[in-house]
Amino acid sequence: MGQSQTSSRRRSDADHHPKSLEAQAPPQVVNLLQRRLSGTSSQNNVDKEAFQTYFSNPVEGFGKLFYEHVNRQNHPTDTGEGDSAEIDVEVTKTDFIHTAKKLLSLSSSRSEQIKLYCSIYSAGEEKLNEQASQQLIEAAFKMNMASSGYMCNITEDSHANVLAKIATKLSTCKDMNAISNFIQNNCPELLTGMHNWVLMLLNGEADPGALIPIIDTRIVGSNLSYPLAWLISCCVPATYTVESTLKSTVDDSPQLQWDHWVTLYDSNSKGLSMNRFQHHIFNYRGPTIMVVTCSAGHLFVVAADQEWRESTKHWGGASCCIFQLSPTFKLIEEGPDMMFINEKSRNVPRGITIGRNCKNLALSIDSSLSTVTHTYGMQSDLIALEVLACGSSSTLSKQAKQKQWELKEAHKQRRVPLPGKWEENPDKYLLEMGGINVSHAEQIPD
């Protein structure tokens, strides 16, 4: 039965002249077919090798998976072997136009985007195994970089392990709906860059040969690697990435979501000290991201949408959140009034605390910046702390001006003379009565 249907489809495709459909297709898709995907194939079919080569930049193997997906979508099997059964049918131009039109219409539907790209990597199955999940995450990162004009690989380090945690989570989801829900609730922008790159390829706007290779995979002036910065940008609300989005729109050139992030405080260079922590981040009146690295591989990210300040009350807006990246991946808490820092008051706990429930905090760091208390009261040593400014450049300039003003005021205070004459000051007599000689200058011979 399956063979009969397949041969029937072959005849139907052969008899149907694609020009009528091409006339209804977006002109950029027609142009792509004519210039890149026709090759030496027949008049009605897409050249398989040309297709796979074109869509495999910068992710090797994506073109093959995408070709098979187009085939499955347009030639569903009826053999009882499932969607992943091998299909011995070539992709026609009609098939490609149908799929391209669907892809171009998905820009406003995140759920459908997620299901489509997961389906590509699951070979049509309702679940993603761990290997397919890992390939999907790596492809999403590389395509996100490509959509901004860069080529970057994932190096084998601790941050690569963080991406593996998400792959493990995806592989435990029971079906595509569960995968879609997990991504939308925890890292909603995970596949956005991937979709943007595929759209650029479909629209003929991509130039894989012009991608700028990135050798050093860590952001300049930060401990964050590009993969980790990308993952964080996929998880936090738009408050923390909007500046790069606006700059991309104004300059009409793609920007990485974290291009505007600047390190305010890094314990590796500034030292683990509450005084230094406050000095470098206070008076920055914009959103920040704090990366907390602990012993035993625990890694947390805290996003604060208001300026850091000492207070006896919790603060923070609706875009605040905290999530764990390792050894497991999960969003812990989000929403307003979950930030707190205190060093002065003796009536409330000292240190940094995150979370609204004081009896079950999401995370707390003691005032000496040495111990982190997190999941179910577990304690870990604080290894490193980094805070990144995520606001506009003008917000950073205002903080710098405030620091300069405070420094000038401090110098002025040092130069303020004591009231009256020192010789007549009662403090001098009290010191002398105590046996302290305060007239050293007068005893120095000329």
Order of alpha helices (4+ residues) and beta strands (2+ residues): alpha-alpha-alpha-alpha-alpha-alpha-alpha-alpha-beta-alpha-alpha-alpha-beta-alpha-alpha-beta-alpha-alpha-beta-beta-beta-beta-beta-beta-beta-beta-beta-alpha-alpha-alpha
